[in-house]
Amino acid sequence: MKCWHCGQPIDYSLQFPDPNSFSADHLRPWAGHPELRYDPANVVSSHLRCNQVKGSNEHFAAGLGSLSEDF
């Protein structure tokens, strides 16, 4: 399975606190949306690092990378 945030594969053999290990992430943080704390539709697979970078924000945007063409 891939990380919802960065799109890179998650190595499930890695253990916490490895930054590339699996972390269940709330799309909408339950601190600001307590009604969604136990809603499975609000949880995505993430790398621990990506989850930590996102913090208690609604989401973060990873860079899109290089353009395929100059416009």
N, CA, C, O and CB atoms as a CASP TS submission, in Angstrom:
PFRMAT TS
TARGET T0000
AUTHOR 0000-0000-0000
METHOD Language model
MODEL 1
PARENT N/A
ATOM      1  N   MET     1       0.844  -1.173   0.000  1.00  0.00           N
ATOM      2  CA  MET     1       0.000   0.000   0.000  1.00  0.00           C
ATOM      3  C   MET     1       0.894   1.242   0.000  1.00  0.00           C
ATOM      4  O   MET     1       2.007   1.220   0.526  1.00  0.00           O
ATOM      5  CB  MET     1      -0.963  -0.005   1.222  1.00  0.00           C
ATOM      6  N   LYS     2       0.396   2.306  -0.590  1.00  0.00           N
ATOM      7  CA  LYS     2       1.167   3.552  -0.680  1.00  0.00           C
ATOM      8  C   LYS     2       0.721   4.554   0.373  1.00  0.00           C
ATOM      9  O   LYS     2      -0.396   4.501   0.887  1.00  0.00           O
ATOM     10  CB  LYS     2       1.028   4.167  -2.074  1.00  0.00           C
ATOM     11  N   CYS     3       1.622   5.455   0.671  1.00  0.00           N
ATOM     12  CA  CYS     3       1.335   6.547   1.594  1.00  0.00           C
ATOM     13  C   CYS     3       0.344   7.509   0.923  1.00  0.00           C
ATOM     14  O   CYS     3       0.547   7.922  -0.218  1.00  0.00           O
ATOM     15  CB  CYS     3       2.651   7.292   2.010  1.00  0.00           C
ATOM     16  N   TRP     4      -0.710   7.853   1.631  1.00  0.00           N
ATOM     17  CA  TRP     4      -1.726   8.742   1.089  1.00  0.00           C
ATOM     18  C   TRP     4      -1.143  10.113   0.787  1.00  0.00           C
ATOM     19  O   TRP     4      -1.597  10.777  -0.145  1.00  0.00           O
ATOM     20  CB  TRP     4      -2.895   8.870   2.058  1.00  0.00           C
ATOM     21  N   HIS     5      -0.168  10.544   1.534  1.00  0.00           N
ATOM     22  CA  HIS     5       0.383  11.891   1.382  1.00  0.00           C
ATOM     23  C   HIS     5       1.409  11.994   0.253  1.00  0.00           C
ATOM     24  O   HIS     5       1.306  12.882  -0.593  1.00  0.00           O
ATOM     25  CB  HIS     5       1.017  12.329   2.679  1.00  0.00           C
ATOM     26  N   CYS     6       2.403  11.092   0.231  1.00  0.00           N
ATOM     27  CA  CYS     6       3.489  11.235  -0.742  1.00  0.00           C
ATOM     28  C   CYS     6       3.391  10.262  -1.909  1.00  0.00           C
ATOM     29  O   CYS     6       4.076  10.432  -2.917  1.00  0.00           O
ATOM     30  CB  CYS     6       4.807  11.047  -0.056  1.00  0.00           C
ATOM     31  N   GLY     7       2.541   9.240  -1.781  1.00  0.00           N
ATOM     32  CA  GLY     7       2.357   8.284  -2.870  1.00  0.00           C
ATOM     33  C   GLY     7       3.431   7.213  -2.976  1.00  0.00           C
ATOM     34  O   GLY     7       3.382   6.380  -3.881  1.00  0.00           O
ATOM     35  N   GLN     8       4.400   7.220  -2.070  1.00  0.00           N
ATOM     36  CA  GLN     8       5.475   6.229  -2.087  1.00  0.00           C
ATOM     37  C   GLN     8       5.053   4.985  -1.299  1.00  0.00           C
ATOM     38  O   GLN     8       4.242   5.079  -0.378  1.00  0.00           O
ATOM     39  CB  GLN     8       6.780   6.828  -1.499  1.00  0.00           C
ATOM     40  N   PRO     9       5.604   3.818  -1.662  1.00  0.00           N
ATOM     41  CA  PRO     9       5.250   2.589  -0.953  1.00  0.00           C
ATOM     42  C   PRO     9       5.641   2.661   0.528  1.00  0.00           C
ATOM     43  O   PRO     9       6.604   3.331   0.901  1.00  0.00           O
ATOM     44  CB  PRO     9       5.928   1.386  -1.615  1.00  0.00           C
ATOM     45  N   ILE    10       4.873   1.959   1.352  1.00  0.00           N
ATOM     46  CA  ILE    10       5.166   1.849   2.781  1.00  0.00           C
ATOM     47  C   ILE    10       5.757   0.467   3.026  1.00  0.00           C
ATOM     48  O   ILE    10       5.179  -0.540   2.619  1.00  0.00           O
ATOM     49  CB  ILE    10       3.877   2.084   3.659  1.00  0.00           C
ATOM     50  N   ASP    11       6.896   0.419   3.684  1.00  0.00           N
ATOM     51  CA  ASP    11       7.531  -0.843   4.042  1.00  0.00           C
ATOM     52  C   ASP    11       6.994  -1.249   5.414  1.00  0.00           C
ATOM     53  O   ASP    11       7.411  -0.712   6.440  1.00  0.00           O
ATOM     54  CB  ASP    11       9.104  -0.720   4.049  1.00  0.00           C
ATOM     55  N   TYR    12       6.062  -2.204   5.415  1.00  0.00           N
ATOM     56  CA  TYR    12       5.403  -2.595   6.659  1.00  0.00           C
ATOM     57  C   TYR    12       6.301  -3.416   7.579  1.00  0.00           C
ATOM     58  O   TYR    12       5.909  -3.722   8.705  1.00  0.00           O
ATOM     59  CB  TYR    12       4.157  -3.377   6.349  1.00  0.00           C
ATOM     60  N   SER    13       7.497  -3.778   7.121  1.00  0.00           N
ATOM     61  CA  SER    13       8.418  -4.498   7.998  1.00  0.00           C
ATOM     62  C   SER    13       9.176  -3.536   8.912  1.00  0.00           C
ATOM     63  O   SER    13       9.782  -3.964   9.894  1.00  0.00           O
ATOM     64  CB  SER    13       9.407  -5.326   7.168  1.00  0.00           C
ATOM     65  N   LEU    14       9.147  -2.250   8.597  1.00  0.00           N
ATOM     66  CA  LEU    14       9.821  -1.260   9.444  1.00  0.00           C
ATOM     67  C   LEU    14       9.004  -1.011  10.703  1.00  0.00           C
ATOM     68  O   LEU    14       7.773  -1.002  10.667  1.00  0.00           O
ATOM     69  CB  LEU    14      10.041   0.065   8.674  1.00  0.00           C
ATOM     70  N   GLN    15       9.685  -0.813  11.791  1.00  0.00           N
ATOM     71  CA  GLN    15       9.025  -0.606  13.080  1.00  0.00           C
ATOM     72  C   GLN    15       9.139   0.843  13.520  1.00  0.00           C
ATOM     73  O   GLN    15      10.098   1.530  13.168  1.00  0.00           O
ATOM     74  CB  GLN    15       9.624  -1.527  14.146  1.00  0.00           C
ATOM     75  N   PHE    16       8.162   1.311  14.291  1.00  0.00           N
ATOM     76  CA  PHE    16       8.216   2.613  14.941  1.00  0.00           C
ATOM     77  C   PHE    16       9.480   2.652  15.789  1.00  0.00           C
ATOM     78  O   PHE    16       9.751   1.672  16.483  1.00  0.00           O
ATOM     79  CB  PHE    16       6.934   2.878  15.811  1.00  0.00           C
ATOM     80  N   PRO    17      10.245   3.689  15.777  1.00  0.00           N
ATOM     81  CA  PRO    17      10.027   5.038  15.267  1.00  0.00           C
ATOM     82  C   PRO    17      10.714   5.325  13.931  1.00  0.00           C
ATOM     83  O   PRO    17      11.042   6.478  13.648  1.00  0.00           O
ATOM     84  CB  PRO    17      10.496   6.023  16.276  1.00  0.00           C
ATOM     85  N   ASP    18      10.938   4.301  13.107  1.00  0.00           N
ATOM     86  CA  ASP    18      11.527   4.555  11.789  1.00  0.00           C
ATOM     87  C   ASP    18      10.630   5.524  11.021  1.00  0.00           C
ATOM     88  O   ASP    18       9.422   5.295  10.949  1.00  0.00           O
ATOM     89  CB  ASP    18      11.716   3.223  10.989  1.00  0.00           C
ATOM     90  N   PRO    19      11.171   6.592  10.449  1.00  0.00           N
ATOM     91  CA  PRO    19      10.347   7.596   9.773  1.00  0.00           C
ATOM     92  C   PRO    19       9.576   7.048   8.579  1.00  0.00           C
ATOM     93  O   PRO    19       8.582   7.643   8.161  1.00  0.00           O
ATOM     94  CB  PRO    19      11.210   8.733   9.320  1.00  0.00           C
ATOM     95  N   ASN    20      10.023   5.912   8.018  1.00  0.00           N
ATOM     96  CA  ASN    20       9.318   5.321   6.879  1.00  0.00           C
ATOM     97  C   ASN    20       8.357   4.209   7.287  1.00  0.00           C
ATOM     98  O   ASN    20       7.786   3.539   6.427  1.00  0.00           O
ATOM     99  CB  ASN    20      10.315   4.781   5.884  1.00  0.00           C
ATOM    100  N   SER    21       8.175   4.006   8.594  1.00  0.00           N
ATOM    101  CA  SER    21       7.254   2.974   9.061  1.00  0.00           C
ATOM    102  C   SER    21       5.801   3.428   8.871  1.00  0.00           C
ATOM    103  O   SER    21       5.528   4.605   8.636  1.00  0.00           O
ATOM    104  CB  SER    21       7.527   2.639  10.546  1.00  0.00           C
ATOM    105  N   PHE    22       4.889   2.476   8.979  1.00  0.00           N
ATOM    106  CA  PHE    22       3.459   2.741   8.825  1.00  0.00           C
ATOM    107  C   PHE    22       2.923   3.588   9.974  1.00  0.00           C
ATOM    108  O   PHE    22       3.327   3.436  11.127  1.00  0.00           O
ATOM    109  CB  PHE    22       2.683   1.427   8.739  1.00  0.00           C
ATOM    110  N   SER    23       2.009   4.476   9.630  1.00  0.00           N
ATOM    111  CA  SER    23       1.277   5.250  10.627  1.00  0.00           C
ATOM    112  C   SER    23      -0.140   5.465  10.117  1.00  0.00           C
ATOM    113  O   SER    23      -0.329   5.890   8.977  1.00  0.00           O
ATOM    114  CB  SER    23       1.983   6.614  10.923  1.00  0.00           C
ATOM    115  N   ALA    24      -1.124   5.182  10.938  1.00  0.00           N
ATOM    116  CA  ALA    24      -2.517   5.487  10.586  1.00  0.00           C
ATOM    117  C   ALA    24      -2.732   6.975  10.829  1.00  0.00           C
ATOM    118  O   ALA    24      -2.476   7.474  11.924  1.00  0.00           O
ATOM    119  CB  ALA    24      -3.539   4.614  11.425  1.00  0.00           C
ATOM    120  N   ASP    25      -3.197   7.671   9.820  1.00  0.00           N
ATOM    121  CA  ASP    25      -3.335   9.120   9.911  1.00  0.00           C
ATOM    122  C   ASP    25      -4.785   9.533   9.738  1.00  0.00           C
ATOM    123  O   ASP    25      -5.489   9.017   8.869  1.00  0.00           O
ATOM    124  CB  ASP    25      -2.461   9.810   8.865  1.00  0.00           C
ATOM    125  N   HIS    26      -5.222  10.459  10.563  1.00  0.00           N
ATOM    126  CA  HIS    26      -6.559  11.039  10.421  1.00  0.00           C
ATOM    127  C   HIS    26      -6.480  12.173   9.408  1.00  0.00           C
ATOM    128  O   HIS    26      -5.702  13.112   9.579  1.00  0.00           O
ATOM    129  CB  HIS    26      -7.112  11.551  11.798  1.00  0.00           C
ATOM    130  N   LEU    27      -7.284  12.086   8.353  1.00  0.00           N
ATOM    131  CA  LEU    27      -7.300  13.161   7.359  1.00  0.00           C
ATOM    132  C   LEU    27      -7.709  14.474   8.005  1.00  0.00           C
ATOM    133  O   LEU    27      -7.065  15.505   7.806  1.00  0.00           O
ATOM    134  CB  LEU    27      -8.252  12.819   6.201  1.00  0.00           C
ATOM    135  N   ARG    28      -8.760  14.427   8.761  1.00  0.00           N
ATOM    136  CA  ARG    28      -9.189  15.586   9.543  1.00  0.00           C
ATOM    137  C   ARG    28      -8.860  15.265  10.995  1.00  0.00           C
ATOM    138  O   ARG    28      -9.464  14.370  11.585  1.00  0.00           O
ATOM    139  CB  ARG    28     -10.738  15.904   9.345  1.00  0.00           C
ATOM    140  N   PRO    29      -7.913  15.984  11.571  1.00  0.00           N
ATOM    141  CA  PRO    29      -7.454  15.668  12.923  1.00  0.00           C
ATOM    142  C   PRO    29      -8.603  15.635  13.929  1.00  0.00           C
ATOM    143  O   PRO    29      -9.469  16.510  13.944  1.00  0.00           O
ATOM    144  CB  PRO    29      -6.411  16.682  13.367  1.00  0.00           C
ATOM    145  N   TRP    30      -8.585  14.607  14.762  1.00  0.00           N
ATOM    146  CA  TRP    30      -9.693  14.472  15.713  1.00  0.00           C
ATOM    147  C   TRP    30      -9.650  15.530  16.800  1.00  0.00           C
ATOM    148  O   TRP    30     -10.641  15.734  17.501  1.00  0.00           O
ATOM    149  CB  TRP    30      -9.674  13.098  16.344  1.00  0.00           C
ATOM    150  N   ALA    31      -8.523  16.204  16.954  1.00  0.00           N
ATOM    151  CA  ALA    31      -8.476  17.299  17.932  1.00  0.00           C
ATOM    152  C   ALA    31      -9.452  18.407  17.529  1.00  0.00           C
ATOM    153  O   ALA    31     -10.080  19.030  18.384  1.00  0.00           O
ATOM    154  CB  ALA    31      -7.033  17.867  18.052  1.00  0.00           C
ATOM    155  N   GLY    32      -9.572  18.643  16.234  1.00  0.00           N
ATOM    156  CA  GLY    32     -10.498  19.672  15.753  1.00  0.00           C
ATOM    157  C   GLY    32     -11.825  19.116  15.277  1.00  0.00           C
ATOM    158  O   GLY    32     -12.777  19.865  15.056  1.00  0.00           O
ATOM    159  N   HIS    33     -11.888  17.794  15.119  1.00  0.00           N
ATOM    160  CA  HIS    33     -13.105  17.122  14.647  1.00  0.00           C
ATOM    161  C   HIS    33     -13.348  15.876  15.495  1.00  0.00           C
ATOM    162  O   HIS    33     -13.238  14.757  14.993  1.00  0.00           O
ATOM    163  CB  HIS    33     -12.990  16.746  13.131  1.00  0.00           C
ATOM    164  N   PRO    34     -13.677  16.057  16.773  1.00  0.00           N
ATOM    165  CA  PRO    34     -13.806  14.896  17.660  1.00  0.00           C
ATOM    166  C   PRO    34     -14.844  13.881  17.195  1.00  0.00           C
ATOM    167  O   PRO    34     -14.753  12.702  17.540  1.00  0.00           O
ATOM    168  CB  PRO    34     -14.158  15.356  19.042  1.00  0.00           C
ATOM    169  N   GLU    35     -15.812  14.318  16.429  1.00  0.00           N
ATOM    170  CA  GLU    35     -16.844  13.401  15.929  1.00  0.00           C
ATOM    171  C   GLU    35     -16.280  12.407  14.910  1.00  0.00           C
ATOM    172  O   GLU    35     -16.907  11.386  14.628  1.00  0.00           O
ATOM    173  CB  GLU    35     -17.990  14.196  15.296  1.00  0.00           C
ATOM    174  N   LEU    36     -15.093  12.705  14.356  1.00  0.00           N
ATOM    175  CA  LEU    36     -14.479  11.833  13.348  1.00  0.00           C
ATOM    176  C   LEU    36     -13.387  10.935  13.909  1.00  0.00           C
ATOM    177  O   LEU    36     -12.740  10.203  13.160  1.00  0.00           O
ATOM    178  CB  LEU    36     -13.908  12.666  12.238  1.00  0.00           C
ATOM    179  N   ARG    37     -13.176  10.985  15.219  1.00  0.00           N
ATOM    180  CA  ARG    37     -12.072  10.237  15.829  1.00  0.00           C
ATOM    181  C   ARG    37     -12.125   8.751  15.506  1.00  0.00           C
ATOM    182  O   ARG    37     -11.086   8.153  15.226  1.00  0.00           O
ATOM    183  CB  ARG    37     -12.086  10.426  17.330  1.00  0.00           C
ATOM    184  N   TYR    38     -13.292   8.143  15.537  1.00  0.00           N
ATOM    185  CA  TYR    38     -13.421   6.706  15.304  1.00  0.00           C
ATOM    186  C   TYR    38     -14.058   6.382  13.958  1.00  0.00           C
ATOM    187  O   TYR    38     -14.512   5.257  13.746  1.00  0.00           O
ATOM    188  CB  TYR    38     -14.233   6.080  16.407  1.00  0.00           C
ATOM    189  N   ASP    39     -14.097   7.342  13.057  1.00  0.00           N
ATOM    190  CA  ASP    39     -14.677   7.134  11.724  1.00  0.00           C
ATOM    191  C   ASP    39     -13.623   6.525  10.806  1.00  0.00           C
ATOM    192  O   ASP    39     -12.638   7.194  10.492  1.00  0.00           O
ATOM    193  CB  ASP    39     -15.215   8.476  11.129  1.00  0.00           C
ATOM    194  N   PRO    40     -13.795   5.271  10.363  1.00  0.00           N
ATOM    195  CA  PRO    40     -12.780   4.640   9.522  1.00  0.00           C
ATOM    196  C   PRO    40     -12.586   5.353   8.177  1.00  0.00           C
ATOM    197  O   PRO    40     -11.533   5.209   7.556  1.00  0.00           O
ATOM    198  CB  PRO    40     -13.152   3.196   9.277  1.00  0.00           C
ATOM    199  N   ALA    41     -13.567   6.107   7.727  1.00  0.00           N
ATOM    200  CA  ALA    41     -13.441   6.853   6.474  1.00  0.00           C
ATOM    201  C   ALA    41     -12.492   8.046   6.632  1.00  0.00           C
ATOM    202  O   ALA    41     -12.103   8.658   5.637  1.00  0.00           O
ATOM    203  CB  ALA    41     -14.823   7.335   6.001  1.00  0.00           C
ATOM    204  N   ASN    42     -12.119   8.379   7.863  1.00  0.00           N
ATOM    205  CA  ASN    42     -11.244   9.513   8.130  1.00  0.00           C
ATOM    206  C   ASN    42      -9.792   9.082   8.345  1.00  0.00           C
ATOM    207  O   ASN    42      -8.950   9.910   8.694  1.00  0.00           O
ATOM    208  CB  ASN    42     -11.741  10.273   9.345  1.00  0.00           C
ATOM    209  N   VAL    43      -9.488   7.792   8.139  1.00  0.00           N
ATOM    210  CA  VAL    43      -8.151   7.268   8.402  1.00  0.00           C
ATOM    211  C   VAL    43      -7.514   6.780   7.099  1.00  0.00           C
ATOM    212  O   VAL    43      -8.150   6.087   6.305  1.00  0.00           O
ATOM    213  CB  VAL    43      -8.207   6.122   9.441  1.00  0.00           C
ATOM    214  N   VAL    44      -6.244   7.156   6.893  1.00  0.00           N
ATOM    215  CA  VAL    44      -5.506   6.720   5.711  1.00  0.00           C
ATOM    216  C   VAL    44      -4.147   6.171   6.130  1.00  0.00           C
ATOM    217  O   VAL    44      -3.656   6.463   7.220  1.00  0.00           O
ATOM    218  CB  VAL    44      -5.338   7.886   4.703  1.00  0.00           C
ATOM    219  N   SER    45      -3.546   5.372   5.252  1.00  0.00           N
ATOM    220  CA  SER    45      -2.198   4.854   5.481  1.00  0.00           C
ATOM    221  C   SER    45      -1.187   5.945   5.181  1.00  0.00           C
ATOM    222  O   SER    45      -1.327   6.699   4.218  1.00  0.00           O
ATOM    223  CB  SER    45      -1.924   3.599   4.611  1.00  0.00           C
ATOM    224  N   SER    46      -0.177   6.016   6.014  1.00  0.00           N
ATOM    225  CA  SER    46       0.804   7.078   5.893  1.00  0.00           C
ATOM    226  C   SER    46       2.148   6.594   6.404  1.00  0.00           C
ATOM    227  O   SER    46       2.215   5.668   7.213  1.00  0.00           O
ATOM    228  CB  SER    46       0.353   8.330   6.656  1.00  0.00           C
ATOM    229  N   HIS    47       3.218   7.217   5.934  1.00  0.00           N
ATOM    230  CA  HIS    47       4.511   7.044   6.584  1.00  0.00           C
ATOM    231  C   HIS    47       4.467   7.840   7.889  1.00  0.00           C
ATOM    232  O   HIS    47       3.785   8.862   7.969  1.00  0.00           O
ATOM    233  CB  HIS    47       5.701   7.516   5.653  1.00  0.00           C
ATOM    234  N   LEU    48       5.177   7.384   8.892  1.00  0.00           N
ATOM    235  CA  LEU    48       5.249   8.110  10.151  1.00  0.00           C
ATOM    236  C   LEU    48       5.740   9.534   9.905  1.00  0.00           C
ATOM    237  O   LEU    48       5.187  10.487  10.453  1.00  0.00           O
ATOM    238  CB  LEU    48       6.173   7.382  11.148  1.00  0.00           C
ATOM    239  N   ARG    49       6.780   9.678   9.080  1.00  0.00           N
ATOM    240  CA  ARG    49       7.339  11.000   8.778  1.00  0.00           C
ATOM    241  C   ARG    49       6.285  11.909   8.147  1.00  0.00           C
ATOM    242  O   ARG    49       6.156  13.067   8.544  1.00  0.00           O
ATOM    243  CB  ARG    49       8.553  10.869   7.840  1.00  0.00           C
ATOM    244  N   CYS    50       5.536  11.405   7.179  1.00  0.00           N
ATOM    245  CA  CYS    50       4.515  12.219   6.511  1.00  0.00           C
ATOM    246  C   CYS    50       3.428  12.635   7.492  1.00  0.00           C
ATOM    247  O   CYS    50       2.934  13.762   7.442  1.00  0.00           O
ATOM    248  CB  CYS    50       3.894  11.450   5.332  1.00  0.00           C
ATOM    249  N   ASN    51       3.056  11.722   8.386  1.00  0.00           N
ATOM    250  CA  ASN    51       2.055  12.024   9.401  1.00  0.00           C
ATOM    251  C   ASN    51       2.583  13.108  10.343  1.00  0.00           C
ATOM    252  O   ASN    51       1.849  14.030  10.699  1.00  0.00           O
ATOM    253  CB  ASN    51       1.678  10.747  10.193  1.00  0.00           C
ATOM    254  N   GLN    52       3.842  13.003  10.743  1.00  0.00           N
ATOM    255  CA  GLN    52       4.418  13.987  11.656  1.00  0.00           C
ATOM    256  C   GLN    52       4.551  15.356  10.991  1.00  0.00           C
ATOM    257  O   GLN    52       4.333  16.378  11.642  1.00  0.00           O
ATOM    258  CB  GLN    52       5.782  13.511  12.151  1.00  0.00           C
ATOM    259  N   VAL    53       4.903  15.390   9.713  1.00  0.00           N
ATOM    260  CA  VAL    53       5.008  16.663   8.996  1.00  0.00           C
ATOM    261  C   VAL    53       3.638  17.320   8.906  1.00  0.00           C
ATOM    262  O   VAL    53       3.512  18.533   9.071  1.00  0.00           O
ATOM    263  CB  VAL    53       5.601  16.452   7.581  1.00  0.00           C
ATOM    264  N   LYS    54       2.624  16.524   8.646  1.00  0.00           N
ATOM    265  CA  LYS    54       1.265  17.048   8.562  1.00  0.00           C
ATOM    266  C   LYS    54       0.826  17.601   9.906  1.00  0.00           C
ATOM    267  O   LYS    54       0.145  18.624   9.969  1.00  0.00           O
ATOM    268  CB  LYS    54       0.293  15.961   8.092  1.00  0.00           C
ATOM    269  N   GLY    55       1.213  16.925  10.983  1.00  0.00           N
ATOM    270  CA  GLY    55       0.838  17.388  12.321  1.00  0.00           C
ATOM    271  C   GLY    55      -0.663  17.443  12.500  1.00  0.00           C
ATOM    272  O   GLY    55      -1.371  16.523  12.091  1.00  0.00           O
ATOM    273  N   SER    56      -1.157  18.512  13.107  1.00  0.00           N
ATOM    274  CA  SER    56      -2.590  18.634  13.355  1.00  0.00           C
ATOM    275  C   SER    56      -3.277  19.461  12.270  1.00  0.00           C
ATOM    276  O   SER    56      -4.397  19.935  12.463  1.00  0.00           O
ATOM    277  CB  SER    56      -2.836  19.261  14.725  1.00  0.00           C
ATOM    278  N   ASN    57      -2.608  19.634  11.133  1.00  0.00           N
ATOM    279  CA  ASN    57      -3.222  20.335  10.011  1.00  0.00           C
ATOM    280  C   ASN    57      -4.184  19.410   9.284  1.00  0.00           C
ATOM    281  O   ASN    57      -4.136  18.192   9.458  1.00  0.00           O
ATOM    282  CB  ASN    57      -2.149  20.865   9.044  1.00  0.00           C
ATOM    283  N   GLU    58      -5.040  19.978   8.483  1.00  0.00           N
ATOM    284  CA  GLU    58      -6.001  19.190   7.701  1.00  0.00           C
ATOM    285  C   GLU    58      -5.280  18.308   6.689  1.00  0.00           C
ATOM    286  O   GLU    58      -5.677  17.162   6.476  1.00  0.00           O
ATOM    287  CB  GLU    58      -6.999  20.114   6.978  1.00  0.00           C
ATOM    288  N   HIS    59      -4.256  18.812   6.082  1.00  0.00           N
ATOM    289  CA  HIS    59      -3.491  18.051   5.098  1.00  0.00           C
ATOM    290  C   HIS    59      -2.207  18.805   4.810  1.00  0.00           C
ATOM    291  O   HIS    59      -2.056  19.957   5.215  1.00  0.00           O
ATOM    292  CB  HIS    59      -4.311  17.820   3.790  1.00  0.00           C
ATOM    293  N   PHE    60      -1.286  18.166   4.118  1.00  0.00           N
ATOM    294  CA  PHE    60      -0.127  18.876   3.606  1.00  0.00           C
ATOM    295  C   PHE    60       0.048  18.450   2.165  1.00  0.00           C
ATOM    296  O   PHE    60      -0.366  17.354   1.785  1.00  0.00           O
ATOM    297  CB  PHE    60       1.160  18.588   4.454  1.00  0.00           C
ATOM    298  N   ALA    61       0.646  19.288   1.374  1.00  0.00           N
ATOM    299  CA  ALA    61       0.845  18.978  -0.041  1.00  0.00           C
ATOM    300  C   ALA    61       2.316  18.724  -0.296  1.00  0.00           C
ATOM    301  O   ALA    61       3.156  19.603  -0.107  1.00  0.00           O
ATOM    302  CB  ALA    61       0.328  20.122  -0.941  1.00  0.00           C
ATOM    303  N   ALA    62       2.611  17.521  -0.723  1.00  0.00           N
ATOM    304  CA  ALA    62       3.976  17.220  -1.129  1.00  0.00           C
ATOM    305  C   ALA    62       4.213  17.879  -2.477  1.00  0.00           C
ATOM    306  O   ALA    62       3.269  18.093  -3.236  1.00  0.00           O
ATOM    307  CB  ALA    62       4.231  15.677  -1.196  1.00  0.00           C
ATOM    308  N   GLY    63       5.444  18.197  -2.777  1.00  0.00           N
ATOM    309  CA  GLY    63       5.750  18.812  -4.060  1.00  0.00           C
ATOM    310  C   GLY    63       5.321  17.937  -5.219  1.00  0.00           C
ATOM    311  O   GLY    63       5.313  16.710  -5.112  1.00  0.00           O
ATOM    312  N   LEU    64       4.972  18.556  -6.309  1.00  0.00           N
ATOM    313  CA  LEU    64       4.530  17.802  -7.474  1.00  0.00           C
ATOM    314  C   LEU    64       5.692  17.269  -8.292  1.00  0.00           C
ATOM    315  O   LEU    64       5.491  16.406  -9.146  1.00  0.00           O
ATOM    316  CB  LEU    64       3.653  18.663  -8.341  1.00  0.00           C
ATOM    317  N   GLY    65       6.890  17.754  -8.057  1.00  0.00           N
ATOM    318  CA  GLY    65       8.031  17.282  -8.810  1.00  0.00           C
ATOM    319  C   GLY    65       8.301  18.148 -10.019  1.00  0.00           C
ATOM    320  O   GLY    65       7.809  19.272 -10.114  1.00  0.00           O
ATOM    321  N   SER    66       9.083  17.624 -10.939  1.00  0.00           N
ATOM    322  CA  SER    66       9.462  18.380 -12.124  1.00  0.00           C
ATOM    323  C   SER    66       8.364  18.330 -13.169  1.00  0.00           C
ATOM    324  O   SER    66       7.641  17.341 -13.292  1.00  0.00           O
ATOM    325  CB  SER    66      10.766  17.848 -12.706  1.00  0.00           C
ATOM    326  N   LEU    67       8.256  19.407 -13.913  1.00  0.00           N
ATOM    327  CA  LEU    67       7.309  19.439 -15.025  1.00  0.00           C
ATOM    328  C   LEU    67       7.828  18.550 -16.160  1.00  0.00           C
ATOM    329  O   LEU    67       9.036  18.447 -16.374  1.00  0.00           O
ATOM    330  CB  LEU    67       7.089  20.901 -15.525  1.00  0.00           C
ATOM    331  N   SER    68       6.919  17.920 -16.873  1.00  0.00           N
ATOM    332  CA  SER    68       7.325  17.082 -17.992  1.00  0.00           C
ATOM    333  C   SER    68       7.667  17.922 -19.215  1.00  0.00           C
ATOM    334  O   SER    68       8.410  17.473 -20.087  1.00  0.00           O
ATOM    335  CB  SER    68       6.227  16.086 -18.333  1.00  0.00           C
ATOM    336  N   GLU    69       7.130  19.141 -19.284  1.00  0.00           N
ATOM    337  CA  GLU    69       7.389  20.045 -20.398  1.00  0.00           C
ATOM    338  C   GLU    69       7.443  21.468 -19.873  1.00  0.00           C
ATOM    339  O   GLU    69       6.862  21.782 -18.835  1.00  0.00           O
ATOM    340  CB  GLU    69       6.307  19.903 -21.502  1.00  0.00           C
ATOM    341  N   ASP    70       8.143  22.321 -20.596  1.00  0.00           N
ATOM    342  CA  ASP    70       8.124  23.751 -20.281  1.00  0.00           C
ATOM    343  C   ASP    70       6.919  24.357 -20.960  1.00  0.00           C
ATOM    344  O   ASP    70       6.695  24.126 -22.148  1.00  0.00           O
ATOM    345  CB  ASP    70       9.441  24.463 -20.731  1.00  0.00           C
ATOM    346  N   PHE    71       6.148  25.122 -20.234  1.00  0.00           N
ATOM    347  CA  PHE    71       4.979  25.778 -20.822  1.00  0.00           C
ATOM    348  C   PHE    71       5.197  27.265 -20.861  1.00  0.00           C
ATOM    349  O   PHE    71       4.327  28.005 -21.322  1.00  0.00           O
ATOM    350  CB  PHE    71       3.703  25.448 -20.039  1.00  0.00           C
TER
END
